[in-house]
Amino acid sequence: MDPGQTYLSLEEPNNANHLWRYSPWKKVHPTGNTREIPNDFSEPEINLLLLDGSEVPEGVTIIKEPLKTRQNTFSDPVSMNFIDAVSSNHKFTLKVKNNTVLNQPVVLKINSGISNSAMNLTIQIGRHCEFELVTQIVGNAPWFGLIRNGEIGEGSVINDVLVGQMNSGTLLRVDAINIGRDAQVKAGSISSGSERTKADLRYMMNENGGNLRVLGSILSADKMHIDHHVEIHHEAPNTFSRLDWHSACGGNSRTIGTGMLRVANGAVGADAGQLFHNLLLSEKAEADSIPELEVSEHDVVGCGHGTANGPVDEEQLFYLEARGFNPDDAKDALIAAFLNSTLSEMGSEILHQWLADNLQDELKSLTT
């Protein structure tokens, strides 16, 4: 059965499910008719370069064809099959050869264009690689869908950062990433720009010794609705994960963060934790965080979760103003510091500087 037929055979998702509770599928679907699969989706424009503008080395390639990877049984079938169907002619593979080590981050820039578009990207990173990957989404499409499905090979050290910077519209993003044996992965998400974002990010740790940090720096202003669902599956022994998510919400915007840590029976020595922090910058801004744990193994190092919401700290504002900051600059500094606490953890100094510079306009819109 092809993805379109599979999608149409599924029932519309129940809003009782955390994945769709705050962003019902009907509102995320490009037409609102969930029984419809539009066939007029365009192909986004893609560009792959190193951060300094130079060509990527021979060991890093992107081609327009799907690459078979291990069967994905842990992602939501509705969004996965829908994007797969509308991107049937827009399937790409990013492949990185074994032992690839790069000093400059790799930047995959995706321009969604001006009409509805979608892309299916398979990521195949070999063994013992070490580099940083930035996926930057820009453009003016009313609706853009992206699947990133793939594997990070044994012993690789990867910083994987996605920056959502569409000018408007809806972004539907699905990540389904397998973490290899002894691989160390930082998965960063930076979201701003699109009026509605729905992201379903899932990571499978079914190889011994995997190490994962999932980091979020979310900027929400005006009437944005930004919803991220993160699941981390600990299936193998001696796996480690941390989810650290920071959202700054201004205007009439709303952010949602749901986190699920699943520790399976047999995942001896697993160590998992998640923490959500939300900074509310206006009386009408809203932030929801729902951390969850499912632990089926008794022999674990530790499993925990937490969440905290609050406005800008008045004492910190007073401290900065007492040292010469005007009120607006003091507030801006505190917001930047709040978001930077996760942003700075996403990668190297080179990557962090690029991210900070790249987000200046978004920070201005948030603080005003």
C-alpha positions as CSV (number, residue, x, y, z in Angstrom):
1,M,0.0,0.0,0.0
2,D,1.4,3.4,-1.0
3,P,1.6,6.3,1.6
4,G,-1.5,8.0,0.2
5,Q,-3.6,4.9,0.5
6,T,-2.2,4.2,3.9
7,Y,-3.0,7.7,5.0
8,L,-6.6,7.5,3.7
9,S,-7.1,4.2,5.5
10,L,-6.3,5.8,8.9
11,E,-8.8,7.4,11.2
12,E,-8.5,11.1,11.9
13,P,-6.3,11.5,15.0
14,N,-8.1,11.8,18.4
15,N,-7.5,15.1,20.2
16,A,-7.0,13.2,23.4
17,N,-3.6,12.2,22.1
18,H,-1.0,14.7,23.3
19,L,0.4,14.9,19.8
20,W,-2.8,16.5,18.5
21,R,-4.4,17.9,21.6
22,Y,-3.2,21.5,21.1
23,S,-2.9,21.4,17.3
24,P,-5.7,19.3,15.8
25,W,-4.8,17.6,12.6
26,K,-7.6,19.4,10.8
27,K,-6.0,22.8,11.6
28,V,-2.5,21.6,10.5
29,H,-3.7,19.9,7.2
30,P,-3.2,22.3,4.3
31,T,-6.8,22.5,3.2
32,G,-8.6,21.5,6.4
33,N,-10.3,18.6,4.6
34,T,-8.4,15.7,6.2
35,R,-9.8,13.2,3.6
36,E,-8.0,15.1,0.9
37,I,-4.5,14.7,-0.4
38,P,-3.6,17.6,-2.6
39,N,-1.6,16.8,-5.7
40,D,-0.2,20.3,-6.5
41,F,2.7,20.4,-4.1
42,S,5.9,21.9,-5.6
43,E,9.5,21.0,-4.9
44,P,11.5,23.2,-2.6
45,E,14.8,24.7,-3.7
46,I,17.7,23.2,-1.8
47,N,21.4,24.2,-1.5
48,L,24.1,22.4,0.3
49,L,27.3,24.2,1.3
50,L,29.7,24.6,4.2
51,L,29.0,27.5,6.5
52,D,31.9,29.6,5.1
53,G,30.3,29.3,1.6
54,S,32.7,26.7,0.2
55,E,31.7,23.4,-1.4
56,V,31.1,20.4,0.7
57,P,33.7,17.6,0.4
58,E,33.2,14.5,-1.7
59,G,32.2,12.5,1.4
60,V,29.0,14.5,1.8
61,T,26.4,14.3,-1.0
62,I,22.7,15.0,-1.5
63,I,20.9,13.3,-4.3
64,K,17.3,13.3,-5.5
65,E,16.3,9.7,-4.7
66,P,15.1,7.9,-1.7
67,L,17.5,5.6,0.2
68,K,16.1,2.6,1.9
69,T,16.7,2.7,5.6
70,R,15.5,0.6,8.5
71,Q,11.7,0.4,8.9
72,N,10.3,3.2,11.0
73,T,7.7,1.9,13.4
74,F,7.9,4.6,16.1
75,S,6.5,7.7,14.3
76,D,3.0,8.9,14.0
77,P,1.5,7.3,10.9
78,V,-0.8,10.2,10.0
79,S,1.7,13.0,9.5
80,M,4.4,10.7,8.2
81,N,2.2,9.1,5.5
82,F,0.6,12.4,4.5
83,I,4.0,14.2,4.0
84,D,5.3,11.1,2.2
85,A,2.3,11.2,-0.1
86,V,2.5,14.9,-1.1
87,S,6.3,14.7,-1.5
88,S,6.3,11.5,-3.6
89,N,8.3,13.3,-6.3
90,H,10.4,15.3,-4.0
91,K,12.5,12.7,-2.2
92,F,16.2,13.3,-1.4
93,T,19.0,11.5,0.4
94,L,21.8,13.2,2.4
95,K,24.6,10.7,2.7
96,V,27.8,11.1,4.6
97,K,30.6,8.5,4.2
98,N,32.2,6.7,7.1
99,N,35.0,8.6,9.0
100,T,34.0,12.0,7.7
101,V,35.4,14.8,10.0
102,L,34.7,18.4,9.2
103,N,35.8,21.7,10.9
104,Q,33.1,23.8,9.2
105,P,29.3,23.1,9.7
106,V,27.4,21.8,6.8
107,V,24.4,24.0,5.9
108,L,21.4,22.5,4.0
109,K,19.2,25.5,3.1
110,I,15.7,24.7,2.0
111,N,13.6,27.4,0.3
112,S,9.9,26.4,0.5
113,G,9.0,28.8,-2.3
114,I,5.7,30.7,-2.7
115,S,3.3,27.8,-3.0
116,N,2.5,24.7,-1.0
117,S,5.5,22.4,-1.0
118,A,7.0,19.3,0.7
119,M,10.2,17.3,1.0
120,N,11.1,13.9,2.1
121,L,14.7,13.7,3.3
122,T,16.6,10.5,4.2
123,I,19.7,11.2,6.3
124,Q,22.3,8.5,6.3
125,I,25.4,9.3,8.4
126,G,28.1,6.7,8.4
127,R,30.3,5.3,11.2
128,H,32.8,7.5,13.2
129,C,31.8,10.8,11.6
130,E,32.2,14.1,13.3
131,F,30.6,17.3,12.0
132,E,27.7,19.8,12.5
133,L,24.6,19.9,10.3
134,V,22.3,22.9,10.0
135,T,19.0,22.6,8.2
136,Q,17.6,26.1,7.5
137,I,14.1,26.4,6.3
138,V,13.1,29.7,4.6
139,G,10.5,30.9,2.1
140,N,7.0,32.2,1.7
141,A,5.0,29.0,1.2
142,P,1.5,28.9,2.8
143,W,2.3,25.3,3.8
144,F,5.5,23.3,3.9
145,G,6.0,19.7,5.1
146,L,9.3,18.1,5.9
147,I,10.2,14.5,6.8
148,R,13.7,13.9,8.1
149,N,14.1,10.1,8.5
150,G,17.4,8.3,8.9
151,E,20.3,6.9,10.9
152,I,23.4,8.2,12.7
153,G,26.1,5.7,12.5
154,E,28.2,3.9,15.2
155,G,30.5,6.2,17.2
156,S,29.6,9.3,15.3
157,V,29.6,12.7,17.0
158,I,26.9,14.9,15.4
159,N,25.4,18.3,16.1
160,D,22.1,18.4,14.2
161,V,20.3,21.8,14.3
162,L,17.2,22.8,12.4
163,V,16.3,26.5,12.1
164,G,12.7,27.3,11.0
165,Q,12.6,30.7,9.5
166,M,9.7,30.8,7.1
167,N,8.2,34.2,6.7
168,S,4.6,33.0,7.3
169,G,2.4,30.0,6.7
170,T,2.3,26.6,8.3
171,L,5.3,24.3,8.9
172,L,4.7,20.6,9.5
173,R,7.9,18.8,10.5
174,V,8.5,15.1,11.2
175,D,11.8,13.7,12.5
176,A,12.5,10.0,12.9
177,I,16.1,9.5,13.8
178,N,17.9,6.2,14.8
179,I,20.9,6.8,17.1
180,G,23.7,4.3,16.5
181,R,25.9,2.4,19.0
182,D,28.0,4.8,21.1
183,A,26.9,7.8,18.9
184,Q,26.8,11.2,20.5
185,V,24.1,13.5,19.1
186,K,22.9,17.0,19.9
187,A,19.6,17.7,18.2
188,G,18.7,21.4,18.3
189,S,15.5,23.1,17.2
190,I,15.1,26.8,16.7
191,S,11.6,27.9,15.7
192,S,10.4,31.3,14.6
193,G,8.7,32.9,11.7
194,S,6.0,30.5,10.6
195,E,2.5,31.4,11.9
196,R,1.8,27.8,12.8
197,T,4.4,25.1,13.5
198,K,3.7,21.5,14.3
199,A,6.7,19.3,14.9
200,D,6.8,15.7,15.8
201,L,10.4,14.8,16.8
202,R,11.2,11.2,17.6
203,Y,14.5,9.5,18.4
204,M,15.2,5.8,18.7
205,M,18.1,4.6,20.9
206,N,18.1,0.9,20.3
207,E,21.9,0.5,20.2
208,N,24.1,0.2,23.3
209,G,25.7,3.4,24.6
210,G,23.9,6.0,22.6
211,N,24.0,9.6,24.0
212,L,21.4,12.2,23.0
213,R,20.7,15.8,24.0
214,V,17.6,17.4,22.5
215,L,17.7,21.3,22.8
216,G,15.0,23.8,21.9
217,S,15.2,27.6,21.6
218,I,11.7,28.8,20.6
219,L,10.8,32.4,19.8
220,S,7.1,33.0,19.6
221,A,5.6,36.5,18.9
222,D,2.4,38.1,17.4
223,K,-0.2,35.4,16.9
224,M,2.2,32.5,16.3
225,H,1.1,28.9,17.4
226,I,4.2,26.8,17.8
227,D,3.8,23.2,18.9
228,H,6.6,20.6,19.4
229,H,6.2,17.0,20.5
230,V,9.4,15.2,21.4
231,E,9.7,11.4,22.1
232,I,12.9,9.7,23.1
233,H,12.9,5.9,23.1
234,H,15.4,4.1,25.2
235,E,15.4,0.5,24.0
236,A,19.0,-0.5,24.5
237,P,21.2,-0.7,27.7
238,N,23.4,2.2,28.8
239,T,21.7,4.9,26.9
240,F,21.6,8.6,28.0
241,S,19.3,11.4,27.0
242,R,18.5,14.9,28.1
243,L,15.7,17.2,26.8
244,D,16.1,20.9,27.6
245,W,13.5,23.2,26.0
246,H,13.3,27.0,26.3
247,S,10.4,29.0,24.9
248,A,10.0,32.8,25.0
249,C,6.4,33.8,24.2
250,G,5.3,37.4,23.4
251,G,2.2,39.1,21.9
252,N,-0.8,36.8,21.6
253,S,1.3,33.8,20.8
254,R,1.2,30.3,22.2
255,T,3.8,27.6,22.5
256,I,3.4,24.0,23.4
257,G,6.0,21.5,24.3
258,T,5.2,17.8,25.0
259,G,7.9,15.4,25.9
260,M,7.8,11.6,26.3
261,L,10.6,9.5,27.6
262,R,10.1,5.8,27.1
263,V,12.4,3.4,28.8
264,A,11.8,-0.2,27.6
265,N,12.2,-3.3,29.6
266,G,15.8,-4.4,29.1
267,A,17.2,-0.8,28.8
268,V,19.4,-1.5,31.9
269,G,21.4,1.6,33.0
270,A,19.3,4.1,31.0
271,D,19.6,7.7,32.2
272,A,16.8,10.1,31.0
273,G,15.6,13.5,31.9
274,Q,13.6,16.4,30.5
275,L,13.1,20.0,31.5
276,F,10.9,22.7,30.0
277,H,11.2,26.4,30.7
278,N,8.8,29.0,29.4
279,L,9.3,32.8,29.6
280,L,6.0,34.8,29.2
281,L,6.5,38.3,27.9
282,S,2.9,39.5,27.7
283,E,-0.3,39.0,29.6
284,K,-1.9,37.3,26.5
285,A,1.0,35.0,25.7
286,E,0.4,31.3,26.6
287,A,2.8,28.4,27.1
288,D,1.9,24.8,27.8
289,S,4.5,22.1,28.8
290,I,3.6,18.4,29.3
291,P,6.5,16.2,30.3
292,E,5.8,12.4,30.6
293,L,7.7,9.3,31.5
294,E,7.1,5.6,30.7
295,V,9.6,3.5,32.5
296,S,9.4,-0.3,32.2
297,E,12.9,-1.1,33.4
298,H,13.7,-1.0,37.1
299,D,17.5,-1.0,36.8
300,V,18.1,2.6,35.6
301,V,20.5,5.3,36.6
302,G,17.7,7.9,36.8
303,C,14.6,9.2,35.1
304,G,13.1,12.6,35.8
305,H,11.2,15.6,34.4
306,G,10.1,19.1,35.2
307,T,8.6,22.3,33.9
308,A,8.5,26.0,34.9
309,N,6.7,29.1,33.6
310,G,7.2,32.7,34.5
311,P,7.6,36.3,33.4
312,V,10.9,38.2,33.2
313,D,12.4,38.4,36.7
314,E,11.8,41.9,38.1
315,E,14.8,41.6,40.4
316,Q,17.1,40.9,37.5
317,L,15.6,43.8,35.6
318,F,16.3,46.1,38.5
319,Y,19.8,44.8,38.8
320,L,20.6,45.6,35.1
321,E,18.8,49.0,35.2
322,A,20.9,49.9,38.3
323,R,24.0,49.3,36.3
324,G,23.0,51.6,33.4
325,F,20.7,49.6,31.2
326,N,17.5,51.3,30.1
327,P,14.4,49.2,30.7
328,D,14.0,47.9,27.1
329,D,17.7,47.0,26.8
330,A,17.6,45.2,30.2
331,K,14.6,43.2,29.1
332,D,16.1,42.4,25.8
333,A,19.3,41.2,27.5
334,L,17.4,38.9,29.8
335,I,15.4,37.3,26.9
336,A,18.5,36.8,24.9
337,A,20.3,35.2,27.9
338,F,17.2,32.9,28.5
339,L,17.2,31.6,24.9
340,N,21.0,31.5,24.7
341,S,21.2,29.0,27.5
342,T,20.0,26.3,25.1
343,L,21.3,27.9,21.9
344,S,24.9,27.9,23.1
345,E,24.7,24.2,23.8
346,M,23.8,23.3,20.3
347,G,27.2,23.3,18.8
348,S,30.6,24.8,18.4
349,E,31.6,28.5,18.9
350,I,31.5,29.0,15.1
351,L,28.0,27.6,14.8
352,H,26.7,29.4,17.9
353,Q,27.9,32.8,16.5
354,W,26.2,32.1,13.2
355,L,22.9,31.1,15.0
356,A,23.0,34.2,17.2
357,D,23.7,36.6,14.3
358,N,21.0,34.8,12.2
359,L,18.3,35.3,14.8
360,Q,18.8,39.0,15.5
361,D,15.7,40.1,13.6
362,E,13.6,37.4,15.3
363,L,14.7,38.5,18.7
364,K,13.8,42.2,17.9
365,S,10.3,41.2,16.8
366,L,9.9,39.1,20.0
367,T,11.0,41.9,22.3
368,T,8.9,44.5,20.6
